[in-house]
Amino acid sequence: MSKRDYIISRRAGATMWTCEVTDSYGETHTNYFETERQCREHIYYTWENEVDLMAKERAEHWRDDLLTKAIEDCIQMDKEAGITSENNDCLD
């Protein structure tokens, strides 16, 4: 079930339109525009460019884990080759 929704409104006497857009992930964005058309364009822009924050976070953790594993493997290869001097400056 999509959580997408929007509300475009303008208070009496106000010069700016209020645009509240909810994306598929339930994240609500509120912005202000001079015209109703700009509000509608913002709605489409938001929906076309929405990002699943959980998927993005999982991908970042996956890359971090991959980099950590690669560094650990390099350190192990250095130890096996006997080229480490156990210096704290990491310039082995």
PDB file of N, CA, C and O in Angstrom:
ATOM      1  N   MET A   1       0.837  -1.176   0.000  1.00  0.00           N
ATOM      2  CA  MET A   1       0.000   0.000   0.000  1.00  0.00           C
ATOM      3  C   MET A   1       0.880   1.236   0.000  1.00  0.00           C
ATOM      4  O   MET A   1       1.761   1.376   0.848  1.00  0.00           O
ATOM      5  N   SER A   2       0.648   2.123  -0.936  1.00  0.00           N
ATOM      6  CA  SER A   2       1.452   3.335  -1.064  1.00  0.00           C
ATOM      7  C   SER A   2       1.064   4.351   0.000  1.00  0.00           C
ATOM      8  O   SER A   2      -0.114   4.534   0.309  1.00  0.00           O
ATOM      9  N   LYS A   3       2.064   4.996   0.543  1.00  0.00           N
ATOM     10  CA  LYS A   3       1.832   6.034   1.543  1.00  0.00           C
ATOM     11  C   LYS A   3       1.829   7.423   0.916  1.00  0.00           C
ATOM     12  O   LYS A   3       1.711   8.427   1.618  1.00  0.00           O
ATOM     13  N   ARG A   4       1.958   7.476  -0.399  1.00  0.00           N
ATOM     14  CA  ARG A   4       2.016   8.763  -1.088  1.00  0.00           C
ATOM     15  C   ARG A   4       0.758   9.580  -0.853  1.00  0.00           C
ATOM     16  O   ARG A   4      -0.363   9.075  -0.911  1.00  0.00           O
ATOM     17  N   ASP A   5       0.984  10.869  -0.584  1.00  0.00           N
ATOM     18  CA  ASP A   5      -0.123  11.792  -0.375  1.00  0.00           C
ATOM     19  C   ASP A   5       0.420  13.202  -0.521  1.00  0.00           C
ATOM     20  O   ASP A   5       1.632  13.412  -0.466  1.00  0.00           O
ATOM     21  N   TYR A   6      -0.455  14.156  -0.706  1.00  0.00           N
ATOM     22  CA  TYR A   6      -0.026  15.545  -0.747  1.00  0.00           C
ATOM     23  C   TYR A   6      -1.165  16.462  -0.336  1.00  0.00           C
ATOM     24  O   TYR A   6      -2.342  16.121  -0.456  1.00  0.00           O
ATOM     25  N   ILE A   7      -0.786  17.631   0.151  1.00  0.00           N
ATOM     26  CA  ILE A   7      -1.741  18.681   0.500  1.00  0.00           C
ATOM     27  C   ILE A   7      -1.155  19.991  -0.013  1.00  0.00           C
ATOM     28  O   ILE A   7      -0.024  20.349   0.316  1.00  0.00           O
ATOM     29  N   ILE A   8      -1.934  20.698  -0.819  1.00  0.00           N
ATOM     30  CA  ILE A   8      -1.550  22.022  -1.284  1.00  0.00           C
ATOM     31  C   ILE A   8      -2.555  22.998  -0.694  1.00  0.00           C
ATOM     32  O   ILE A   8      -3.764  22.832  -0.860  1.00  0.00           O
ATOM     33  N   SER A   9      -2.054  24.014  -0.008  1.00  0.00           N
ATOM     34  CA  SER A   9      -2.968  24.954   0.626  1.00  0.00           C
ATOM     35  C   SER A   9      -2.349  26.353   0.665  1.00  0.00           C
ATOM     36  O   SER A   9      -1.143  26.532   0.490  1.00  0.00           O
ATOM     37  N   ARG A  10      -3.226  27.340   0.902  1.00  0.00           N
ATOM     38  CA  ARG A  10      -2.773  28.709   1.086  1.00  0.00           C
ATOM     39  C   ARG A  10      -3.733  29.379   2.055  1.00  0.00           C
ATOM     40  O   ARG A  10      -4.949  29.371   1.866  1.00  0.00           O
ATOM     41  N   ARG A  11      -3.158  29.953   3.084  1.00  0.00           N
ATOM     42  CA  ARG A  11      -3.991  30.653   4.069  1.00  0.00           C
ATOM     43  C   ARG A  11      -4.543  31.941   3.466  1.00  0.00           C
ATOM     44  O   ARG A  11      -3.948  32.532   2.565  1.00  0.00           O
ATOM     45  N   ALA A  12      -5.670  32.352   3.974  1.00  0.00           N
ATOM     46  CA  ALA A  12      -6.277  33.600   3.515  1.00  0.00           C
ATOM     47  C   ALA A  12      -5.309  34.756   3.774  1.00  0.00           C
ATOM     48  O   ALA A  12      -4.828  34.943   4.892  1.00  0.00           O
ATOM     49  N   GLY A  13      -5.041  35.512   2.739  1.00  0.00           N
ATOM     50  CA  GLY A  13      -4.155  36.661   2.858  1.00  0.00           C
ATOM     51  C   GLY A  13      -2.680  36.344   2.708  1.00  0.00           C
ATOM     52  O   GLY A  13      -1.858  37.259   2.645  1.00  0.00           O
ATOM     53  N   ALA A  14      -2.328  35.069   2.650  1.00  0.00           N
ATOM     54  CA  ALA A  14      -0.926  34.671   2.506  1.00  0.00           C
ATOM     55  C   ALA A  14      -0.502  34.772   1.046  1.00  0.00           C
ATOM     56  O   ALA A  14      -1.326  34.649   0.140  1.00  0.00           O
ATOM     57  N   THR A  15       0.776  34.993   0.830  1.00  0.00           N
ATOM     58  CA  THR A  15       1.281  35.087  -0.532  1.00  0.00           C
ATOM     59  C   THR A  15       1.909  33.781  -0.998  1.00  0.00           C
ATOM     60  O   THR A  15       2.072  33.576  -2.201  1.00  0.00           O
ATOM     61  N   MET A  16       2.263  32.901  -0.080  1.00  0.00           N
ATOM     62  CA  MET A  16       2.938  31.651  -0.430  1.00  0.00           C
ATOM     63  C   MET A  16       1.987  30.469  -0.280  1.00  0.00           C
ATOM     64  O   MET A  16       1.116  30.448   0.591  1.00  0.00           O
ATOM     65  N   TRP A  17       2.183  29.485  -1.161  1.00  0.00           N
ATOM     66  CA  TRP A  17       1.459  28.228  -1.094  1.00  0.00           C
ATOM     67  C   TRP A  17       2.258  27.251  -0.240  1.00  0.00           C
ATOM     68  O   TRP A  17       3.488  27.229  -0.300  1.00  0.00           O
ATOM     69  N   THR A  18       1.565  26.449   0.551  1.00  0.00           N
ATOM     70  CA  THR A  18       2.193  25.401   1.353  1.00  0.00           C
ATOM     71  C   THR A  18       1.986  24.069   0.637  1.00  0.00           C
ATOM     72  O   THR A  18       0.876  23.732   0.226  1.00  0.00           O
ATOM     73  N   CYS A  19       3.073  23.326   0.497  1.00  0.00           N
ATOM     74  CA  CYS A  19       3.020  22.032  -0.183  1.00  0.00           C
ATOM     75  C   CYS A  19       3.583  20.974   0.758  1.00  0.00           C
ATOM     76  O   CYS A  19       4.765  20.996   1.099  1.00  0.00           O
ATOM     77  N   GLU A  20       2.730  20.055   1.170  1.00  0.00           N
ATOM     78  CA  GLU A  20       3.147  18.937   2.012  1.00  0.00           C
ATOM     79  C   GLU A  20       3.054  17.668   1.168  1.00  0.00           C
ATOM     80  O   GLU A  20       1.981  17.310   0.682  1.00  0.00           O
ATOM     81  N   VAL A  21       4.194  16.992   1.000  1.00  0.00           N
ATOM     82  CA  VAL A  21       4.254  15.785   0.169  1.00  0.00           C
ATOM     83  C   VAL A  21       4.730  14.623   1.027  1.00  0.00           C
ATOM     84  O   VAL A  21       5.727  14.739   1.739  1.00  0.00           O
ATOM     85  N   THR A  22       4.023  13.513   0.961  1.00  0.00           N
ATOM     86  CA  THR A  22       4.437  12.291   1.647  1.00  0.00           C
ATOM     87  C   THR A  22       4.851  11.284   0.586  1.00  0.00           C
ATOM     88  O   THR A  22       4.092  10.990  -0.337  1.00  0.00           O
ATOM     89  N   ASP A  23       6.072  10.755   0.727  1.00  0.00           N
ATOM     90  CA  ASP A  23       6.572   9.801  -0.265  1.00  0.00           C
ATOM     91  C   ASP A  23       6.137   8.376   0.082  1.00  0.00           C
ATOM     92  O   ASP A  23       5.433   8.156   1.068  1.00  0.00           O
ATOM     93  N   SER A  24       6.555   7.433  -0.720  1.00  0.00           N
ATOM     94  CA  SER A  24       6.153   6.030  -0.551  1.00  0.00           C
ATOM     95  C   SER A  24       6.613   5.422   0.762  1.00  0.00           C
ATOM     96  O   SER A  24       6.055   4.420   1.210  1.00  0.00           O
ATOM     97  N   TYR A  25       7.631   6.021   1.387  1.00  0.00           N
ATOM     98  CA  TYR A  25       8.185   5.486   2.631  1.00  0.00           C
ATOM     99  C   TYR A  25       7.632   6.194   3.862  1.00  0.00           C
ATOM    100  O   TYR A  25       8.092   5.954   4.978  1.00  0.00           O
ATOM    101  N   GLY A  26       6.638   7.073   3.658  1.00  0.00           N
ATOM    102  CA  GLY A  26       5.995   7.749   4.774  1.00  0.00           C
ATOM    103  C   GLY A  26       6.707   9.007   5.232  1.00  0.00           C
ATOM    104  O   GLY A  26       6.312   9.599   6.237  1.00  0.00           O
ATOM    105  N   GLU A  27       7.745   9.434   4.524  1.00  0.00           N
ATOM    106  CA  GLU A  27       8.492  10.633   4.867  1.00  0.00           C
ATOM    107  C   GLU A  27       7.756  11.848   4.306  1.00  0.00           C
ATOM    108  O   GLU A  27       7.489  11.911   3.106  1.00  0.00           O
ATOM    109  N   THR A  28       7.424  12.822   5.177  1.00  0.00           N
ATOM    110  CA  THR A  28       6.695  14.008   4.744  1.00  0.00           C
ATOM    111  C   THR A  28       7.645  15.181   4.594  1.00  0.00           C
ATOM    112  O   THR A  28       8.477  15.439   5.464  1.00  0.00           O
ATOM    113  N   HIS A  29       7.514  15.890   3.481  1.00  0.00           N
ATOM    114  CA  HIS A  29       8.333  17.053   3.170  1.00  0.00           C
ATOM    115  C   HIS A  29       7.412  18.253   3.023  1.00  0.00           C
ATOM    116  O   HIS A  29       6.416  18.179   2.302  1.00  0.00           O
ATOM    117  N   THR A  30       7.722  19.348   3.688  1.00  0.00           N
ATOM    118  CA  THR A  30       6.918  20.558   3.603  1.00  0.00           C
ATOM    119  C   THR A  30       7.765  21.681   3.021  1.00  0.00           C
ATOM    120  O   THR A  30       8.846  21.978   3.529  1.00  0.00           O
ATOM    121  N   ASN A  31       7.271  22.304   1.952  1.00  0.00           N
ATOM    122  CA  ASN A  31       7.949  23.418   1.310  1.00  0.00           C
ATOM    123  C   ASN A  31       6.940  24.494   0.965  1.00  0.00           C
ATOM    124  O   ASN A  31       5.732  24.256   0.993  1.00  0.00           O
ATOM    125  N   TYR A  32       7.434  25.675   0.641  1.00  0.00           N
ATOM    126  CA  TYR A  32       6.593  26.820   0.331  1.00  0.00           C
ATOM    127  C   TYR A  32       6.960  27.373  -1.032  1.00  0.00           C
ATOM    128  O   TYR A  32       8.138  27.507  -1.365  1.00  0.00           O
ATOM    129  N   PHE A  33       5.927  27.698  -1.829  1.00  0.00           N
ATOM    130  CA  PHE A  33       6.141  28.158  -3.196  1.00  0.00           C
ATOM    131  C   PHE A  33       5.245  29.348  -3.507  1.00  0.00           C
ATOM    132  O   PHE A  33       4.237  29.582  -2.841  1.00  0.00           O
ATOM    133  N   GLU A  34       5.640  30.095  -4.537  1.00  0.00           N
ATOM    134  CA  GLU A  34       4.872  31.273  -4.929  1.00  0.00           C
ATOM    135  C   GLU A  34       3.627  30.920  -5.728  1.00  0.00           C
ATOM    136  O   GLU A  34       2.650  31.669  -5.712  1.00  0.00           O
ATOM    137  N   THR A  35       3.649  29.783  -6.430  1.00  0.00           N
ATOM    138  CA  THR A  35       2.494  29.398  -7.247  1.00  0.00           C
ATOM    139  C   THR A  35       2.065  27.966  -6.944  1.00  0.00           C
ATOM    140  O   THR A  35       2.847  27.145  -6.464  1.00  0.00           O
ATOM    141  N   GLU A  36       0.799  27.697  -7.241  1.00  0.00           N
ATOM    142  CA  GLU A  36       0.284  26.333  -7.079  1.00  0.00           C
ATOM    143  C   GLU A  36       0.970  25.381  -8.056  1.00  0.00           C
ATOM    144  O   GLU A  36       1.196  24.214  -7.737  1.00  0.00           O
ATOM    145  N   ARG A  37       1.296  25.875  -9.232  1.00  0.00           N
ATOM    146  CA  ARG A  37       1.984  25.046 -10.225  1.00  0.00           C
ATOM    147  C   ARG A  37       3.343  24.573  -9.697  1.00  0.00           C
ATOM    148  O   ARG A  37       3.717  23.419  -9.904  1.00  0.00           O
ATOM    149  N   GLN A  38       4.080  25.452  -9.020  1.00  0.00           N
ATOM    150  CA  GLN A  38       5.360  25.058  -8.436  1.00  0.00           C
ATOM    151  C   GLN A  38       5.167  23.956  -7.401  1.00  0.00           C
ATOM    152  O   GLN A  38       5.998  23.057  -7.279  1.00  0.00           O
ATOM    153  N   CYS A  39       4.065  24.031  -6.657  1.00  0.00           N
ATOM    154  CA  CYS A  39       3.752  22.979  -5.682  1.00  0.00           C
ATOM    155  C   CYS A  39       3.567  21.638  -6.391  1.00  0.00           C
ATOM    156  O   CYS A  39       4.122  20.625  -5.965  1.00  0.00           O
ATOM    157  N   ARG A  40       2.798  21.632  -7.456  1.00  0.00           N
ATOM    158  CA  ARG A  40       2.549  20.392  -8.194  1.00  0.00           C
ATOM    159  C   ARG A  40       3.835  19.834  -8.795  1.00  0.00           C
ATOM    160  O   ARG A  40       4.053  18.622  -8.786  1.00  0.00           O
ATOM    161  N   GLU A  41       4.682  20.710  -9.313  1.00  0.00           N
ATOM    162  CA  GLU A  41       5.967  20.262  -9.853  1.00  0.00           C
ATOM    163  C   GLU A  41       6.828  19.646  -8.751  1.00  0.00           C
ATOM    164  O   GLU A  41       7.534  18.663  -8.974  1.00  0.00           O
ATOM    165  N   HIS A  42       6.758  20.241  -7.556  1.00  0.00           N
ATOM    166  CA  HIS A  42       7.528  19.710  -6.423  1.00  0.00           C
ATOM    167  C   HIS A  42       7.036  18.325  -6.016  1.00  0.00           C
ATOM    168  O   HIS A  42       7.835  17.468  -5.637  1.00  0.00           O
ATOM    169  N   ILE A  43       5.740  18.105  -6.091  1.00  0.00           N
ATOM    170  CA  ILE A  43       5.171  16.792  -5.762  1.00  0.00           C
ATOM    171  C   ILE A  43       5.751  15.729  -6.701  1.00  0.00           C
ATOM    172  O   ILE A  43       6.226  14.687  -6.250  1.00  0.00           O
ATOM    173  N   TYR A  44       5.708  16.001  -8.004  1.00  0.00           N
ATOM    174  CA  TYR A  44       6.255  15.037  -8.968  1.00  0.00           C
ATOM    175  C   TYR A  44       7.751  14.849  -8.768  1.00  0.00           C
ATOM    176  O   TYR A  44       8.255  13.729  -8.841  1.00  0.00           O
ATOM    177  N   TYR A  45       8.458  15.939  -8.518  1.00  0.00           N
ATOM    178  CA  TYR A  45       9.898  15.848  -8.295  1.00  0.00           C
ATOM    179  C   TYR A  45      10.197  14.957  -7.088  1.00  0.00           C
ATOM    180  O   TYR A  45      11.080  14.102  -7.151  1.00  0.00           O
ATOM    181  N   THR A  46       9.467  15.154  -5.998  1.00  0.00           N
ATOM    182  CA  THR A  46       9.670  14.376  -4.777  1.00  0.00           C
ATOM    183  C   THR A  46       9.422  12.898  -5.039  1.00  0.00           C
ATOM    184  O   THR A  46      10.225  12.054  -4.641  1.00  0.00           O
ATOM    185  N   TRP A  47       8.328  12.581  -5.700  1.00  0.00           N
ATOM    186  CA  TRP A  47       7.986  11.186  -5.947  1.00  0.00           C
ATOM    187  C   TRP A  47       8.941  10.531  -6.940  1.00  0.00           C
ATOM    188  O   TRP A  47       9.226   9.340  -6.813  1.00  0.00           O
ATOM    189  N   GLU A  48       9.438  11.269  -7.916  1.00  0.00           N
ATOM    190  CA  GLU A  48      10.369  10.701  -8.892  1.00  0.00           C
ATOM    191  C   GLU A  48      11.752  10.472  -8.296  1.00  0.00           C
ATOM    192  O   GLU A  48      12.513   9.645  -8.798  1.00  0.00           O
ATOM    193  N   ASN A  49      12.081  11.187  -7.245  1.00  0.00           N
ATOM    194  CA  ASN A  49      13.435  11.126  -6.684  1.00  0.00           C
ATOM    195  C   ASN A  49      13.480  10.578  -5.262  1.00  0.00           C
ATOM    196  O   ASN A  49      14.468  10.771  -4.555  1.00  0.00           O
ATOM    197  N   GLU A  50      12.418   9.896  -4.839  1.00  0.00           N
ATOM    198  CA  GLU A  50      12.401   9.399  -3.471  1.00  0.00           C
ATOM    199  C   GLU A  50      13.432   8.288  -3.278  1.00  0.00           C
ATOM    200  O   GLU A  50      13.721   7.510  -4.188  1.00  0.00           O
ATOM    201  N   VAL A  51      13.967   8.244  -2.075  1.00  0.00           N
ATOM    202  CA  VAL A  51      15.031   7.300  -1.744  1.00  0.00           C
ATOM    203  C   VAL A  51      14.599   6.493  -0.534  1.00  0.00           C
ATOM    204  O   VAL A  51      14.163   7.049   0.474  1.00  0.00           O
ATOM    205  N   ASP A  52      14.723   5.183  -0.643  1.00  0.00           N
ATOM    206  CA  ASP A  52      14.467   4.309   0.496  1.00  0.00           C
ATOM    207  C   ASP A  52      15.661   4.434   1.438  1.00  0.00           C
ATOM    208  O   ASP A  52      16.725   3.872   1.175  1.00  0.00           O
ATOM    209  N   LEU A  53      15.486   5.170   2.533  1.00  0.00           N
ATOM    210  CA  LEU A  53      16.596   5.434   3.442  1.00  0.00           C
ATOM    211  C   LEU A  53      17.156   4.172   4.067  1.00  0.00           C
ATOM    212  O   LEU A  53      18.358   4.092   4.319  1.00  0.00           O
ATOM    213  N   MET A  54      16.311   3.182   4.322  1.00  0.00           N
ATOM    214  CA  MET A  54      16.792   1.930   4.898  1.00  0.00           C
ATOM    215  C   MET A  54      17.678   1.186   3.903  1.00  0.00           C
ATOM    216  O   MET A  54      18.717   0.647   4.282  1.00  0.00           O
ATOM    217  N   ALA A  55      17.277   1.152   2.640  1.00  0.00           N
ATOM    218  CA  ALA A  55      18.091   0.482   1.620  1.00  0.00           C
ATOM    219  C   ALA A  55      19.415   1.210   1.443  1.00  0.00           C
ATOM    220  O   ALA A  55      20.461   0.583   1.280  1.00  0.00           O
ATOM    221  N   LYS A  56      19.364   2.528   1.476  1.00  0.00           N
ATOM    222  CA  LYS A  56      20.589   3.317   1.353  1.00  0.00           C
ATOM    223  C   LYS A  56      21.519   3.033   2.524  1.00  0.00           C
ATOM    224  O   LYS A  56      22.726   2.872   2.339  1.00  0.00           O
ATOM    225  N   GLU A  57      20.960   2.970   3.724  1.00  0.00           N
ATOM    226  CA  GLU A  57      21.769   2.689   4.910  1.00  0.00           C
ATOM    227  C   GLU A  57      22.363   1.285   4.858  1.00  0.00           C
ATOM    228  O   GLU A  57      23.523   1.088   5.221  1.00  0.00           O
ATOM    229  N   ARG A  58      21.574   0.306   4.409  1.00  0.00           N
ATOM    230  CA  ARG A  58      22.092  -1.068   4.274  1.00  0.00           C
ATOM    231  C   ARG A  58      23.240  -1.121   3.276  1.00  0.00           C
ATOM    232  O   ARG A  58      24.229  -1.815   3.508  1.00  0.00           O
ATOM    233  N   ALA A  59      23.119  -0.396   2.168  1.00  0.00           N
ATOM    234  CA  ALA A  59      24.178  -0.380   1.157  1.00  0.00           C
ATOM    235  C   ALA A  59      25.450   0.244   1.717  1.00  0.00           C
ATOM    236  O   ALA A  59      26.551  -0.229   1.435  1.00  0.00           O
ATOM    237  N   GLU A  60      25.302   1.307   2.511  1.00  0.00           N
ATOM    238  CA  GLU A  60      26.475   1.946   3.111  1.00  0.00           C
ATOM    239  C   GLU A  60      27.156   1.004   4.096  1.00  0.00           C
ATOM    240  O   GLU A  60      28.385   0.930   4.128  1.00  0.00           O
ATOM    241  N   HIS A  61      26.374   0.280   4.903  1.00  0.00           N
ATOM    242  CA  HIS A  61      26.954  -0.678   5.843  1.00  0.00           C
ATOM    243  C   HIS A  61      27.647  -1.814   5.091  1.00  0.00           C
ATOM    244  O   HIS A  61      28.713  -2.271   5.503  1.00  0.00           O
ATOM    245  N   TRP A  62      27.049  -2.267   3.997  1.00  0.00           N
ATOM    246  CA  TRP A  62      27.643  -3.331   3.202  1.00  0.00           C
ATOM    247  C   TRP A  62      29.001  -2.888   2.664  1.00  0.00           C
ATOM    248  O   TRP A  62      29.966  -3.651   2.710  1.00  0.00           O
ATOM    249  N   ARG A  63      29.080  -1.648   2.149  1.00  0.00           N
ATOM    250  CA  ARG A  63      30.358  -1.137   1.630  1.00  0.00           C
ATOM    251  C   ARG A  63      31.380  -1.017   2.751  1.00  0.00           C
ATOM    252  O   ARG A  63      32.551  -1.348   2.563  1.00  0.00           O
ATOM    253  N   ASP A  64      30.941  -0.541   3.928  1.00  0.00           N
ATOM    254  CA  ASP A  64      31.851  -0.425   5.067  1.00  0.00           C
ATOM    255  C   ASP A  64      32.373  -1.793   5.488  1.00  0.00           C
ATOM    256  O   ASP A  64      33.562  -1.953   5.764  1.00  0.00           O
ATOM    257  N   ASP A  65      31.480  -2.779   5.537  1.00  0.00           N
ATOM    258  CA  ASP A  65      31.892  -4.135   5.911  1.00  0.00           C
ATOM    259  C   ASP A  65      32.869  -4.709   4.893  1.00  0.00           C
ATOM    260  O   ASP A  65      33.839  -5.373   5.259  1.00  0.00           O
ATOM    261  N   LEU A  66      32.613  -4.453   3.626  1.00  0.00           N
ATOM    262  CA  LEU A  66      33.492  -4.940   2.569  1.00  0.00           C
ATOM    263  C   LEU A  66      34.880  -4.316   2.688  1.00  0.00           C
ATOM    264  O   LEU A  66      35.889  -5.008   2.550  1.00  0.00           O
ATOM    265  N   LEU A  67      34.933  -2.997   2.946  1.00  0.00           N
ATOM    266  CA  LEU A  67      36.212  -2.313   3.102  1.00  0.00           C
ATOM    267  C   LEU A  67      36.956  -2.818   4.338  1.00  0.00           C
ATOM    268  O   LEU A  67      38.169  -3.025   4.288  1.00  0.00           O
ATOM    269  N   THR A  68      36.251  -3.013   5.427  1.00  0.00           N
ATOM    270  CA  THR A  68      36.867  -3.531   6.649  1.00  0.00           C
ATOM    271  C   THR A  68      37.471  -4.904   6.400  1.00  0.00           C
ATOM    272  O   THR A  68      38.596  -5.175   6.820  1.00  0.00           O
ATOM    273  N   LYS A  69      36.730  -5.771   5.720  1.00  0.00           N
ATOM    274  CA  LYS A  69      37.228  -7.119   5.417  1.00  0.00           C
ATOM    275  C   LYS A  69      38.463  -7.053   4.518  1.00  0.00           C
ATOM    276  O   LYS A  69      39.409  -7.815   4.717  1.00  0.00           O
ATOM    277  N   ALA A  70      38.463  -6.160   3.542  1.00  0.00           N
ATOM    278  CA  ALA A  70      39.613  -6.026   2.641  1.00  0.00           C
ATOM    279  C   ALA A  70      40.848  -5.564   3.409  1.00  0.00           C
ATOM    280  O   ALA A  70      41.944  -6.072   3.172  1.00  0.00           O
ATOM    281  N   ILE A  71      40.689  -4.616   4.319  1.00  0.00           N
ATOM    282  CA  ILE A  71      41.818  -4.134   5.119  1.00  0.00           C
ATOM    283  C   ILE A  71      42.342  -5.246   6.023  1.00  0.00           C
ATOM    284  O   ILE A  71      43.552  -5.436   6.143  1.00  0.00           O
ATOM    285  N   GLU A  72      41.429  -5.979   6.656  1.00  0.00           N
ATOM    286  CA  GLU A  72      41.847  -7.098   7.509  1.00  0.00           C
ATOM    287  C   GLU A  72      42.622  -8.142   6.698  1.00  0.00           C
ATOM    288  O   GLU A  72      43.622  -8.680   7.173  1.00  0.00           O
ATOM    289  N   ASP A  73      42.164  -8.425   5.486  1.00  0.00           N
ATOM    290  CA  ASP A  73      42.868  -9.385   4.625  1.00  0.00           C
ATOM    291  C   ASP A  73      44.263  -8.883   4.260  1.00  0.00           C
ATOM    292  O   ASP A  73      45.214  -9.664   4.234  1.00  0.00           O
ATOM    293  N   CYS A  74      44.393  -7.594   3.980  1.00  0.00           N
ATOM    294  CA  CYS A  74      45.709  -7.022   3.650  1.00  0.00           C
ATOM    295  C   CYS A  74      46.666  -7.128   4.838  1.00  0.00           C
ATOM    296  O   CYS A  74      47.838  -7.469   4.674  1.00  0.00           O
ATOM    297  N   ILE A  75      46.161  -6.836   6.021  1.00  0.00           N
ATOM    298  CA  ILE A  75      46.989  -6.940   7.229  1.00  0.00           C
ATOM    299  C   ILE A  75      47.439  -8.378   7.435  1.00  0.00           C
ATOM    300  O   ILE A  75      48.600  -8.624   7.763  1.00  0.00           O
ATOM    301  N   GLN A  76      46.528  -9.332   7.245  1.00  0.00           N
ATOM    302  CA  GLN A  76      46.872 -10.744   7.407  1.00  0.00           C
ATOM    303  C   GLN A  76      47.921 -11.177   6.390  1.00  0.00           C
ATOM    304  O   GLN A  76      48.847 -11.913   6.730  1.00  0.00           O
ATOM    305  N   MET A  77      47.782 -10.725   5.145  1.00  0.00           N
ATOM    306  CA  MET A  77      48.772 -11.068   4.115  1.00  0.00           C
ATOM    307  C   MET A  77      50.141 -10.488   4.464  1.00  0.00           C
ATOM    308  O   MET A  77      51.167 -11.133   4.252  1.00  0.00           O
ATOM    309  N   ASP A  78      50.150  -9.256   5.004  1.00  0.00           N
ATOM    310  CA  ASP A  78      51.419  -8.650   5.430  1.00  0.00           C
ATOM    311  C   ASP A  78      52.058  -9.469   6.541  1.00  0.00           C
ATOM    312  O   ASP A  78      53.268  -9.694   6.527  1.00  0.00           O
ATOM    313  N   LYS A  79      51.260  -9.914   7.499  1.00  0.00           N
ATOM    314  CA  LYS A  79      51.790 -10.718   8.605  1.00  0.00           C
ATOM    315  C   LYS A  79      52.346 -12.045   8.096  1.00  0.00           C
ATOM    316  O   LYS A  79      53.418 -12.478   8.520  1.00  0.00           O
ATOM    317  N   GLU A  80      51.616 -12.687   7.189  1.00  0.00           N
ATOM    318  CA  GLU A  80      52.063 -13.962   6.635  1.00  0.00           C
ATOM    319  C   GLU A  80      53.348 -13.800   5.822  1.00  0.00           C
ATOM    320  O   GLU A  80      54.167 -14.717   5.763  1.00  0.00           O
ATOM    321  N   ALA A  81      53.519 -12.649   5.203  1.00  0.00           N
ATOM    322  CA  ALA A  81      54.719 -12.384   4.405  1.00  0.00           C
ATOM    323  C   ALA A  81      55.871 -11.898   5.269  1.00  0.00           C
ATOM    324  O   ALA A  81      57.005 -11.780   4.805  1.00  0.00           O
ATOM    325  N   GLY A  82      55.565 -11.616   6.542  1.00  0.00           N
ATOM    326  CA  GLY A  82      56.601 -11.170   7.466  1.00  0.00           C
ATOM    327  C   GLY A  82      57.079  -9.747   7.211  1.00  0.00           C
ATOM    328  O   GLY A  82      58.227  -9.414   7.503  1.00  0.00           O
ATOM    329  N   ILE A  83      56.217  -8.922   6.676  1.00  0.00           N
ATOM    330  CA  ILE A  83      56.648  -7.560   6.373  1.00  0.00           C
ATOM    331  C   ILE A  83      56.080  -6.524   7.337  1.00  0.00           C
ATOM    332  O   ILE A  83      56.107  -5.327   7.053  1.00  0.00           O
ATOM    333  N   THR A  84      55.574  -6.975   8.455  1.00  0.00           N
ATOM    334  CA  THR A  84      55.099  -6.018   9.454  1.00  0.00           C
ATOM    335  C   THR A  84      56.146  -5.861  10.538  1.00  0.00           C
ATOM    336  O   THR A  84      56.841  -6.811  10.898  1.00  0.00           O
ATOM    337  N   SER A  85      56.244  -4.651  11.050  1.00  0.00           N
ATOM    338  CA  SER A  85      57.209  -4.392  12.116  1.00  0.00           C
ATOM    339  C   SER A  85      56.516  -4.032  13.412  1.00  0.00           C
ATOM    340  O   SER A  85      57.161  -3.679  14.399  1.00  0.00           O
ATOM    341  N   GLU A  86      55.185  -4.124  13.403  1.00  0.00           N
ATOM    342  CA  GLU A  86      54.382  -3.828  14.588  1.00  0.00           C
ATOM    343  C   GLU A  86      54.552  -2.381  15.041  1.00  0.00           C
ATOM    344  O   GLU A  86      54.363  -2.076  16.218  1.00  0.00           O
ATOM    345  N   ASN A  87      54.907  -1.487  14.119  1.00  0.00           N
ATOM    346  CA  ASN A  87      54.998  -0.059  14.450  1.00  0.00           C
ATOM    347  C   ASN A  87      53.607   0.518  14.621  1.00  0.00           C
ATOM    348  O   ASN A  87      52.663   0.098  13.952  1.00  0.00           O
ATOM    349  N   ASN A  88      53.488   1.470  15.507  1.00  0.00           N
ATOM    350  CA  ASN A  88      52.195   2.123  15.742  1.00  0.00           C
ATOM    351  C   ASN A  88      51.892   3.188  14.694  1.00  0.00           C
ATOM    352  O   ASN A  88      50.773   3.696  14.634  1.00  0.00           O
ATOM    353  N   ASP A  89      52.887   3.533  13.863  1.00  0.00           N
ATOM    354  CA  ASP A  89      52.647   4.580  12.876  1.00  0.00           C
ATOM    355  C   ASP A  89      51.956   4.066  11.606  1.00  0.00           C
ATOM    356  O   ASP A  89      51.668   4.858  10.709  1.00  0.00           O
ATOM    357  N   CYS A  90      51.692   2.789  11.514  1.00  0.00           N
ATOM    358  CA  CYS A  90      50.999   2.155  10.387  1.00  0.00           C
ATOM    359  C   CYS A  90      51.727   2.370   9.073  1.00  0.00           C
ATOM    360  O   CYS A  90      51.094   2.375   8.018  1.00  0.00           O
ATOM    361  N   LEU A  91      53.027   2.545   9.109  1.00  0.00           N
ATOM    362  CA  LEU A  91      53.811   2.735   7.890  1.00  0.00           C
ATOM    363  C   LEU A  91      54.605   1.500   7.531  1.00  0.00           C
ATOM    364  O   LEU A  91      55.662   1.603   6.909  1.00  0.00           O
ATOM    365  N   ASP A  92      54.123   0.354   7.903  1.00  0.00           N
ATOM    366  CA  ASP A  92      54.800  -0.915   7.606  1.00  0.00           C
ATOM    367  C   ASP A  92      54.871  -1.152   6.117  1.00  0.00           C
ATOM    368  O   ASP A  92      55.407  -2.170   5.678  1.00  0.00           O
TER     369      ASP A  92
END
